[in-house]
Amino acid sequence: MENFSAADSLVGYVYQCEYALFRALDTDDPAECFIVETFDDVVVEGTDDVLELLQLKHHDPAKAKAFTDRSPDLWKTIRIWSTLVMDGVVDPSKTSFFLLTTAQASPSALLAGHLAPKGTAGGTRNVKAAKDLLIQIAHDIESGGTDSIKKNVEPLLALPEAVRDVLIGNITIVPSVATIDGLRQKIVKRLMLTGATSESLERLAQSLVGWWYWVLIERLRSNDKLAITKELLQDKISDLVSQYVVSTLPIFEDITGPDADQKARLLQRLFVRQLTVIGHSPDKIAVAGALLDYYKADGHIKRWLEGLRLQPLELQEFKDQLYGHWASQFGTIEPDAEACVGQKDADLALAKLGRTALSGSLSGSKAKLKDQDFDYLRRGVLHLMANEPVIGWHPHWTAMFKPED
C-alpha cells in the first residue's frame, strides 16, 4: 500500500523554521537577517552583501539512510545551487553554501570530509579533491544515469570551470546535525542567557517559537519576502522575557554606598539642591541618607536592566506609583503654601512645608517593584525622580528647577 503521508515533508519545513531561529539566537553570529523558503531553505544575510545558503535535510533516525557521495540529498542540492549561480541569482564568490543533514555519513563517503567545515579538528577539508571527485561522479551519472538523475548534474557541468571551482570551494557539508527534537533543546539552551527560570524556559521557548512562525508566515505571504532581522528578534525576546524571568530582584553586595569621590559628585546633583532649598544642609543626616538611597537605587536598577531582570516598562510603572504617592503628599501642602504669600517669614514657612512633603513622600508608600518591598529603593527612586526633575519638595520647585537645569 502506498504511503501518501506528508508528515516527513511537514517536519522538514518545521525544521527549517526552527533552525533559522536557532541560528538567529547565536549572539556571536555576525549574521543580521534570516529568510526561510525563498531561493533556498534558509538564507542568511550578513554585511557587505555576503550570503549563506543553507539546505537542511531532516530524516527520521529510524529510517534514515547513510549519507554517501551519491546521495540524492547532495546532488539535488548541487543542482539547486548550480542553477542559482547559472541564472545570476547569487554570486558564488560572495556566497557560502551549506548542506546540513541529520543523516550520518557513510564510512565510505569522501565528500563529507573533503568539504567539512573550515577549521574542523583533524584538517580533512580538501577542496581540490572534492572538485575532482564531484566532477568524476557527475560525468559518471551523465553517461549512465536515468534522466531523472542526470538533471541533477547538468547545471554543475554547464557552469564555466572557473565559476564551478568557486562554487565548490565555498560548499560545506555537515552530516549528523541535531534532529528536530535535539534542535528544540538547543534553542531552549540558548534562551538560558535571558535570565528565565529553569521552570519557565520551556514556556518562553514555546512563546518565542510561536511568534517566530507567525512572523515567518507574514514574510512568506508578502511579495517582497522580507527578512527577519536579529534586532527584531531581540526586541521580541525583551518583550517576552519579563514574563518569565525570576520574580525576585537580586541584591548586589558590592553596591553598598558611595565613596568620597562619588559623594562629592553626588552633592552636585539636582536632587541635593532640592533638599537644600527646604533647609537640609549637605553635611547633615538627611542629605547623607539621600545620597546612600540614591546611590544604591541607581546602581541596582542599572544592573537589573542590563541583566534583563527588569524591563523599562516595569520601572516606569513603579515610578508612576511613587508619583501618585508624592502627588497626594504634595497636594496637602499646596493650600498652606498659597497662604504664605506676602507673609513676613514666607521663605521659612515654605521650606517647612517642603520638608513636610519630603517626609510624607519618603514614608508610607506601598509601591513595589516586581513584588519587591525595599524601602531604600522607594526612597532612592524618589530622589532619582527629583533629580530629573519630575517631582520636587519645595512648594515652588517647578519655578526653581526647570527640566533643562
Contacts in CASP RR format, 6 or more apart in sequence:
PFRMAT RR
TARGET T0000
AUTHOR 0000-0000-0000
METHOD contacts of the structure
MODEL  1
MENFSAADSLVGYVYQCEYALFRALDTDDPAECFIVETFDDVVVEGTDDV
LELLQLKHHDPAKAKAFTDRSPDLWKTIRIWSTLVMDGVVDPSKTSFFLL
TTAQASPSALLAGHLAPKGTAGGTRNVKAAKDLLIQIAHDIESGGTDSIK
KNVEPLLALPEAVRDVLIGNITIVPSVATIDGLRQKIVKRLMLTGATSES
LERLAQSLVGWWYWVLIERLRSNDKLAITKELLQDKISDLVSQYVVSTLP
IFEDITGPDADQKARLLQRLFVRQLTVIGHSPDKIAVAGALLDYYKADGH
IKRWLEGLRLQPLELQEFKDQLYGHWASQFGTIEPDAEACVGQKDADLAL
AKLGRTALSGSLSGSKAKLKDQDFDYLRRGVLHLMANEPVIGWHPHWTAM
FKPED
8 58 0 8 1.000
8 60 0 8 1.000
11 58 0 8 1.000
11 180 0 8 1.000
12 56 0 8 1.000
12 58 0 8 1.000
12 180 0 8 1.000
13 37 0 8 1.000
14 180 0 8 1.000
15 56 0 8 1.000
15 58 0 8 1.000
15 180 0 8 1.000
15 183 0 8 1.000
16 36 0 8 1.000
16 37 0 8 1.000
16 41 0 8 1.000
16 42 0 8 1.000
16 56 0 8 1.000
17 36 0 8 1.000
17 212 0 8 1.000
17 213 0 8 1.000
17 216 0 8 1.000
18 180 0 8 1.000
18 183 0 8 1.000
18 184 0 8 1.000
18 187 0 8 1.000
18 209 0 8 1.000
18 212 0 8 1.000
19 42 0 8 1.000
19 54 0 8 1.000
19 56 0 8 1.000
19 100 0 8 1.000
19 183 0 8 1.000
20 34 0 8 1.000
20 36 0 8 1.000
20 42 0 8 1.000
20 212 0 8 1.000
20 216 0 8 1.000
20 228 0 8 1.000
21 187 0 8 1.000
21 208 0 8 1.000
21 209 0 8 1.000
21 212 0 8 1.000
21 233 0 8 1.000
22 183 0 8 1.000
22 186 0 8 1.000
22 187 0 8 1.000
22 190 0 8 1.000
23 29 0 8 1.000
23 31 0 8 1.000
23 34 0 8 1.000
23 42 0 8 1.000
23 44 0 8 1.000
24 31 0 8 1.000
24 34 0 8 1.000
24 228 0 8 1.000
24 230 0 8 1.000
24 233 0 8 1.000
25 187 0 8 1.000
25 190 0 8 1.000
25 191 0 8 1.000
25 233 0 8 1.000
26 190 0 8 1.000
27 193 0 8 1.000
30 46 0 8 1.000
30 47 0 8 1.000
31 44 0 8 1.000
31 45 0 8 1.000
31 46 0 8 1.000
31 52 0 8 1.000
31 230 0 8 1.000
32 45 0 8 1.000
32 46 0 8 1.000
32 47 0 8 1.000
32 229 0 8 1.000
32 230 0 8 1.000
33 44 0 8 1.000
33 45 0 8 1.000
33 46 0 8 1.000
33 227 0 8 1.000
33 228 0 8 1.000
33 229 0 8 1.000
33 230 0 8 1.000
34 42 0 8 1.000
34 43 0 8 1.000
34 44 0 8 1.000
34 45 0 8 1.000
34 227 0 8 1.000
34 228 0 8 1.000
34 230 0 8 1.000
35 42 0 8 1.000
35 43 0 8 1.000
35 45 0 8 1.000
35 219 0 8 1.000
35 225 0 8 1.000
35 226 0 8 1.000
35 227 0 8 1.000
35 228 0 8 1.000
36 42 0 8 1.000
36 43 0 8 1.000
36 216 0 8 1.000
36 219 0 8 1.000
36 220 0 8 1.000
37 220 0 8 1.000
38 225 0 8 1.000
39 53 0 8 1.000
39 84 0 8 1.000
39 89 0 8 1.000
39 90 0 8 1.000
40 53 0 8 1.000
40 54 0 8 1.000
40 55 0 8 1.000
40 80 0 8 1.000
40 81 0 8 1.000
40 84 0 8 1.000
41 54 0 8 1.000
41 55 0 8 1.000
41 56 0 8 1.000
42 53 0 8 1.000
42 54 0 8 1.000
42 56 0 8 1.000
43 51 0 8 1.000
43 52 0 8 1.000
43 53 0 8 1.000
43 54 0 8 1.000
43 227 0 8 1.000
44 51 0 8 1.000
44 52 0 8 1.000
44 54 0 8 1.000
45 51 0 8 1.000
45 227 0 8 1.000
46 52 0 8 1.000
48 94 0 8 1.000
49 94 0 8 1.000
50 94 0 8 1.000
50 95 0 8 1.000
50 96 0 8 1.000
51 90 0 8 1.000
51 94 0 8 1.000
51 95 0 8 1.000
51 96 0 8 1.000
52 95 0 8 1.000
52 96 0 8 1.000
52 97 0 8 1.000
52 98 0 8 1.000
53 81 0 8 1.000
53 84 0 8 1.000
53 90 0 8 1.000
53 95 0 8 1.000
53 96 0 8 1.000
53 97 0 8 1.000
53 98 0 8 1.000
54 98 0 8 1.000
54 100 0 8 1.000
55 73 0 8 1.000
55 77 0 8 1.000
55 80 0 8 1.000
55 81 0 8 1.000
55 97 0 8 1.000
55 98 0 8 1.000
55 99 0 8 1.000
55 100 0 8 1.000
56 100 0 8 1.000
56 101 0 8 1.000
57 73 0 8 1.000
57 77 0 8 1.000
57 99 0 8 1.000
57 100 0 8 1.000
57 101 0 8 1.000
57 102 0 8 1.000
57 103 0 8 1.000
58 101 0 8 1.000
58 102 0 8 1.000
58 179 0 8 1.000
58 180 0 8 1.000
59 65 0 8 1.000
59 101 0 8 1.000
59 102 0 8 1.000
59 103 0 8 1.000
61 102 0 8 1.000
61 179 0 8 1.000
64 102 0 8 1.000
64 103 0 8 1.000
64 104 0 8 1.000
65 71 0 8 1.000
65 103 0 8 1.000
66 103 0 8 1.000
66 104 0 8 1.000
66 105 0 8 1.000
66 106 0 8 1.000
66 109 0 8 1.000
67 73 0 8 1.000
67 74 0 8 1.000
67 101 0 8 1.000
67 103 0 8 1.000
67 104 0 8 1.000
67 105 0 8 1.000
67 106 0 8 1.000
67 109 0 8 1.000
67 112 0 8 1.000
67 175 0 8 1.000
68 74 0 8 1.000
68 105 0 8 1.000
68 106 0 8 1.000
68 108 0 8 1.000
68 109 0 8 1.000
69 108 0 8 1.000
69 109 0 8 1.000
69 110 0 8 1.000
69 111 0 8 1.000
69 133 0 8 1.000
69 137 0 8 1.000
70 137 0 8 1.000
70 141 0 8 1.000
71 103 0 8 1.000
72 152 0 8 1.000
73 99 0 8 1.000
73 101 0 8 1.000
73 103 0 8 1.000
74 99 0 8 1.000
74 111 0 8 1.000
74 173 0 8 1.000
75 141 0 8 1.000
75 149 0 8 1.000
75 152 0 8 1.000
75 153 0 8 1.000
76 152 0 8 1.000
77 99 0 8 1.000
78 134 0 8 1.000
78 152 0 8 1.000
78 153 0 8 1.000
78 155 0 8 1.000
78 156 0 8 1.000
79 151 0 8 1.000
79 152 0 8 1.000
79 153 0 8 1.000
79 154 0 8 1.000
79 155 0 8 1.000
79 156 0 8 1.000
81 97 0 8 1.000
81 167 0 8 1.000
81 171 0 8 1.000
82 155 0 8 1.000
82 156 0 8 1.000
82 158 0 8 1.000
82 159 0 8 1.000
82 164 0 8 1.000
82 167 0 8 1.000
83 155 0 8 1.000
84 90 0 8 1.000
85 91 0 8 1.000
85 92 0 8 1.000
85 159 0 8 1.000
85 163 0 8 1.000
85 167 0 8 1.000
86 155 0 8 1.000
86 158 0 8 1.000
86 159 0 8 1.000
92 163 0 8 1.000
92 166 0 8 1.000
92 167 0 8 1.000
92 170 0 8 1.000
93 166 0 8 1.000
93 170 0 8 1.000
95 170 0 8 1.000
96 170 0 8 1.000
96 172 0 8 1.000
97 167 0 8 1.000
97 170 0 8 1.000
97 171 0 8 1.000
97 172 0 8 1.000
98 171 0 8 1.000
98 172 0 8 1.000
98 173 0 8 1.000
98 174 0 8 1.000
99 171 0 8 1.000
99 172 0 8 1.000
99 173 0 8 1.000
99 174 0 8 1.000
100 174 0 8 1.000
100 177 0 8 1.000
101 173 0 8 1.000
101 174 0 8 1.000
101 175 0 8 1.000
101 176 0 8 1.000
101 177 0 8 1.000
102 176 0 8 1.000
102 177 0 8 1.000
102 178 0 8 1.000
102 179 0 8 1.000
103 175 0 8 1.000
103 176 0 8 1.000
104 175 0 8 1.000
104 176 0 8 1.000
105 112 0 8 1.000
105 113 0 8 1.000
105 175 0 8 1.000
105 176 0 8 1.000
109 175 0 8 1.000
110 129 0 8 1.000
110 133 0 8 1.000
111 130 0 8 1.000
111 133 0 8 1.000
111 134 0 8 1.000
111 173 0 8 1.000
112 173 0 8 1.000
112 175 0 8 1.000
113 124 0 8 1.000
113 125 0 8 1.000
113 126 0 8 1.000
113 173 0 8 1.000
114 124 0 8 1.000
114 125 0 8 1.000
114 126 0 8 1.000
114 127 0 8 1.000
114 129 0 8 1.000
114 130 0 8 1.000
114 133 0 8 1.000
115 125 0 8 1.000
115 127 0 8 1.000
115 130 0 8 1.000
115 168 0 8 1.000
115 169 0 8 1.000
115 171 0 8 1.000
115 172 0 8 1.000
115 173 0 8 1.000
116 123 0 8 1.000
116 124 0 8 1.000
116 125 0 8 1.000
116 172 0 8 1.000
116 173 0 8 1.000
116 174 0 8 1.000
117 125 0 8 1.000
117 172 0 8 1.000
117 174 0 8 1.000
118 125 0 8 1.000
118 172 0 8 1.000
119 125 0 8 1.000
127 168 0 8 1.000
127 169 0 8 1.000
130 168 0 8 1.000
130 169 0 8 1.000
130 171 0 8 1.000
131 164 0 8 1.000
131 165 0 8 1.000
131 168 0 8 1.000
131 169 0 8 1.000
134 156 0 8 1.000
134 168 0 8 1.000
135 157 0 8 1.000
137 153 0 8 1.000
138 153 0 8 1.000
138 156 0 8 1.000
138 157 0 8 1.000
139 157 0 8 1.000
141 149 0 8 1.000
141 150 0 8 1.000
141 152 0 8 1.000
141 153 0 8 1.000
142 150 0 8 1.000
142 153 0 8 1.000
142 154 0 8 1.000
142 157 0 8 1.000
156 164 0 8 1.000
156 167 0 8 1.000
159 167 0 8 1.000
178 185 0 8 1.000
178 186 0 8 1.000
184 205 0 8 1.000
184 209 0 8 1.000
187 205 0 8 1.000
187 208 0 8 1.000
187 209 0 8 1.000
188 201 0 8 1.000
188 202 0 8 1.000
188 205 0 8 1.000
191 201 0 8 1.000
191 204 0 8 1.000
191 205 0 8 1.000
191 208 0 8 1.000
191 237 0 8 1.000
192 201 0 8 1.000
194 204 0 8 1.000
194 237 0 8 1.000
194 241 0 8 1.000
194 244 0 8 1.000
194 245 0 8 1.000
194 308 0 8 1.000
195 241 0 8 1.000
195 245 0 8 1.000
195 246 0 8 1.000
195 307 0 8 1.000
195 308 0 8 1.000
195 309 0 8 1.000
196 204 0 8 1.000
196 241 0 8 1.000
196 244 0 8 1.000
196 245 0 8 1.000
196 246 0 8 1.000
197 244 0 8 1.000
197 245 0 8 1.000
197 246 0 8 1.000
200 244 0 8 1.000
201 244 0 8 1.000
203 244 0 8 1.000
204 240 0 8 1.000
204 241 0 8 1.000
204 243 0 8 1.000
204 244 0 8 1.000
207 240 0 8 1.000
207 243 0 8 1.000
208 236 0 8 1.000
208 237 0 8 1.000
208 240 0 8 1.000
211 236 0 8 1.000
211 240 0 8 1.000
212 228 0 8 1.000
212 233 0 8 1.000
215 228 0 8 1.000
215 232 0 8 1.000
216 228 0 8 1.000
219 225 0 8 1.000
219 226 0 8 1.000
219 227 0 8 1.000
219 228 0 8 1.000
238 308 0 8 1.000
238 311 0 8 1.000
241 308 0 8 1.000
241 311 0 8 1.000
242 311 0 8 1.000
242 313 0 8 1.000
242 314 0 8 1.000
245 308 0 8 1.000
245 309 0 8 1.000
246 309 0 8 1.000
247 370 0 8 1.000
247 371 0 8 1.000
248 370 0 8 1.000
248 371 0 8 1.000
248 372 0 8 1.000
249 300 0 8 1.000
249 304 0 8 1.000
249 309 0 8 1.000
249 310 0 8 1.000
249 369 0 8 1.000
249 370 0 8 1.000
249 372 0 8 1.000
250 304 0 8 1.000
250 309 0 8 1.000
251 300 0 8 1.000
252 299 0 8 1.000
252 300 0 8 1.000
252 303 0 8 1.000
255 295 0 8 1.000
255 296 0 8 1.000
255 299 0 8 1.000
255 300 0 8 1.000
255 303 0 8 1.000
256 296 0 8 1.000
257 292 0 8 1.000
257 295 0 8 1.000
257 296 0 8 1.000
258 266 0 8 1.000
258 291 0 8 1.000
258 292 0 8 1.000
258 295 0 8 1.000
262 295 0 8 1.000
263 291 0 8 1.000
266 272 0 8 1.000
266 291 0 8 1.000
266 294 0 8 1.000
266 295 0 8 1.000
267 282 0 8 1.000
267 287 0 8 1.000
267 291 0 8 1.000
269 294 0 8 1.000
269 387 0 8 1.000
270 386 0 8 1.000
270 387 0 8 1.000
270 388 0 8 1.000
270 389 0 8 1.000
270 401 0 8 1.000
270 405 0 8 1.000
271 290 0 8 1.000
271 294 0 8 1.000
271 383 0 8 1.000
271 384 0 8 1.000
271 386 0 8 1.000
271 387 0 8 1.000
271 389 0 8 1.000
272 282 0 8 1.000
272 287 0 8 1.000
272 290 0 8 1.000
272 291 0 8 1.000
273 401 0 8 1.000
274 386 0 8 1.000
274 387 0 8 1.000
274 389 0 8 1.000
274 392 0 8 1.000
274 393 0 8 1.000
274 394 0 8 1.000
274 397 0 8 1.000
274 401 0 8 1.000
275 286 0 8 1.000
275 287 0 8 1.000
275 290 0 8 1.000
275 358 0 8 1.000
275 393 0 8 1.000
276 282 0 8 1.000
276 287 0 8 1.000
277 351 0 8 1.000
277 393 0 8 1.000
277 394 0 8 1.000
277 397 0 8 1.000
277 400 0 8 1.000
278 351 0 8 1.000
278 352 0 8 1.000
278 354 0 8 1.000
278 355 0 8 1.000
278 358 0 8 1.000
278 393 0 8 1.000
278 394 0 8 1.000
279 351 0 8 1.000
279 355 0 8 1.000
280 286 0 8 1.000
280 287 0 8 1.000
280 355 0 8 1.000
281 287 0 8 1.000
290 379 0 8 1.000
290 380 0 8 1.000
290 383 0 8 1.000
292 376 0 8 1.000
293 376 0 8 1.000
293 379 0 8 1.000
293 380 0 8 1.000
293 383 0 8 1.000
294 380 0 8 1.000
294 383 0 8 1.000
294 384 0 8 1.000
294 387 0 8 1.000
296 376 0 8 1.000
296 377 0 8 1.000
296 380 0 8 1.000
297 376 0 8 1.000
297 377 0 8 1.000
297 379 0 8 1.000
297 380 0 8 1.000
297 381 0 8 1.000
297 383 0 8 1.000
297 384 0 8 1.000
298 380 0 8 1.000
298 384 0 8 1.000
300 377 0 8 1.000
301 310 0 8 1.000
301 315 0 8 1.000
301 381 0 8 1.000
303 309 0 8 1.000
304 310 0 8 1.000
305 311 0 8 1.000
305 312 0 8 1.000
305 315 0 8 1.000
310 369 0 8 1.000
310 370 0 8 1.000
314 369 0 8 1.000
314 370 0 8 1.000
315 369 0 8 1.000
318 367 0 8 1.000
318 368 0 8 1.000
318 369 0 8 1.000
318 381 0 8 1.000
319 381 0 8 1.000
319 385 0 8 1.000
321 365 0 8 1.000
321 366 0 8 1.000
321 367 0 8 1.000
321 368 0 8 1.000
322 365 0 8 1.000
322 367 0 8 1.000
322 378 0 8 1.000
322 381 0 8 1.000
322 382 0 8 1.000
322 385 0 8 1.000
323 385 0 8 1.000
323 390 0 8 1.000
323 391 0 8 1.000
325 361 0 8 1.000
325 364 0 8 1.000
325 365 0 8 1.000
325 366 0 8 1.000
325 367 0 8 1.000
326 357 0 8 1.000
326 361 0 8 1.000
326 382 0 8 1.000
326 385 0 8 1.000
326 391 0 8 1.000
326 392 0 8 1.000
329 356 0 8 1.000
329 357 0 8 1.000
329 360 0 8 1.000
329 361 0 8 1.000
330 357 0 8 1.000
330 361 0 8 1.000
330 391 0 8 1.000
330 392 0 8 1.000
331 357 0 8 1.000
332 356 0 8 1.000
332 357 0 8 1.000
333 353 0 8 1.000
333 354 0 8 1.000
333 356 0 8 1.000
333 357 0 8 1.000
333 395 0 8 1.000
334 395 0 8 1.000
336 349 0 8 1.000
336 353 0 8 1.000
337 350 0 8 1.000
337 353 0 8 1.000
337 395 0 8 1.000
337 396 0 8 1.000
340 346 0 8 1.000
340 349 0 8 1.000
340 350 0 8 1.000
340 353 0 8 1.000
340 395 0 8 1.000
343 349 0 8 1.000
350 394 0 8 1.000
350 395 0 8 1.000
350 396 0 8 1.000
351 394 0 8 1.000
353 395 0 8 1.000
354 393 0 8 1.000
354 394 0 8 1.000
354 395 0 8 1.000
355 393 0 8 1.000
357 392 0 8 1.000
357 393 0 8 1.000
357 395 0 8 1.000
358 393 0 8 1.000
361 382 0 8 1.000
361 391 0 8 1.000
361 393 0 8 1.000
362 378 0 8 1.000
362 379 0 8 1.000
362 382 0 8 1.000
365 378 0 8 1.000
367 378 0 8 1.000
369 377 0 8 1.000
382 391 0 8 1.000
385 391 0 8 1.000
386 392 0 8 1.000
386 393 0 8 1.000
388 403 0 8 1.000
389 397 0 8 1.000
389 401 0 8 1.000
389 403 0 8 1.000
389 405 0 8 1.000
391 397 0 8 1.000
392 398 0 8 1.000
392 401 0 8 1.000
394 400 0 8 1.000
END
